[in-house]
């Protein structure tokens, strides 16, 4: 599953729905759906935060080992942790920004 595409599609759907004139029942269903999606994505964000933190800690540990006792194998391992950490940071910030935009969308739904 492409989570970025999934989240962007949901956000587009909510924005389209906000342009409609509808009854209270429609807004209640939309709010319920958006709350469920937000909850699911907050869970996704938490998992990515934990994994990002773990890779950061592993990177720091391997960096300390390389500084204390240089070794080609540990240096390569440190490089791999760094290579893995960068995409996780980028993806985590995408999730964070998207959830923050979704909070604003929830406010807009509640106003309807």
C-alpha angles and dihedrals in degrees: 000000000000101000094190092055091044092052094045091050091051092048091050090049092052092047090051091049091050089062092059127092106228144150129270092263091059092051092047091053091045091050091049092050093047092047090052092050092046091051091050093048092046086057090049089050092051092051091050091048091054093047092045090050091049092052089047091053092046090050091052092048094049090045090054091048091050090050093048099040114006114219131167093225093052091044089054090047090051089052091051092051090050092049090051094044097057097060090044091054091048092048093045091054090049089054092046095050092045093051090050090053088048090056087059090049089052089054089051092050092049090052089058 
